[in-house]
Structure formats: structure tokens, C-alpha cells
């Protein structure tokens, strides 16, 4: 198990050199130790990357589990889950900026299906009438990717505050999931 300080150093190195430039030597330098020290401890760059993926996965699970088991309608819990996703993206921003395939890599390592919690909340919301009927599997994938990667881009490239981007993003997205949303009404008007 890689200790948290070394994983933090890897994140610092990522901010400086990006995913492709990450080496054991750069992680060691960011940690204030020598590469030889890591080598003597039997620590490899692959183990550090695995540690980052596991830390991301565990944080995501910890953030979403209480929401999945909470009381309330699907709409309210889905909003909370998407806010939690923004929080996870914020805590792992340098890692997410470094590579947009990180959740795919984490899935391969941990077998975590990152969209499943959102699909469950969509199903709950459709069941209680708080969310319009959608294909829950497809919509969960769209929600996860839209929220996560828009959040990452707006925070990292446009330097918007966490509150600003999450508020605007969730307002936009949740409007499209409202039962009898303006989108559905416009579609019905065109059919007439």
C-alpha cells in the first residue's frame, strides 16, 4: 500500500509535468526523497498510479454511498450525487486534468462502474415521478461525463469557482430531467 504523502507527491508532479511526463524520479523529487529510496522500498511508478486510481475510486464510493442510502425522492438525491461528483472532481482535479481516461483506468483496476449510482438514482426518480422517463443507463453515462468533464474543464481552464460551475451546470442538467420539461413541451408542440 502506497502512503498518502507519496500519492500527494505524485499529484504535485502531475501538475508540473502531466500524465505522460510522470516518472518515479519526478514523484520522488516532489516527495523530497531520492528515486533510489523508492526503489529500495520496492515502490514502482505502476504502484503509485494504482494508488491514485484506488484513492479516486474510494473517494467516489464514499461520497456517493450515503446519498444512495438516504431518504428522499430521486430528484433530490440525484442533485446531491451530482454535487458529490463535483466534489470528487475538485479533490482530484490535477489527476483528472492530466488524463481524461482516468475513470476507465480505475474501472479496469477496481471493477467499479462509476455510472451505476446515477442510474440507480434515475430509476428511483422515475419511479417516484420526480424525474422524467429516460433510458437510465444511457442517461447515467451522459450525466457522469457531462458533469465531471465540464466541471474539470471550467475549473482548470477557465478558473471558475467550484460553486459557480457546479451551480450553473446542475441547474442546466436538472432542467432537462424535469417531468414535463420545456424540451418535452416544445416537442409536443411540433407534433401538433
Secondary structure, DSSP 8 states (H G I E B T S, - for coil): ---HHHHHHHHHHHHHHTTTT--HHHHHHHHTS-HHHHHHTT--HHHHHHHHHHHHHHHHHHHHHHHHTSSS-HHHHHHHHHHHHHHHHHHTHHHHHH-TTHHHHHHHHH---TTHHHHHHHHHHHHHTSS----HHHHHHHHHHHHHHHHHHHHHTS---HHHHHHHHHHHHHHTTSTT-HHHHHHHHHH-
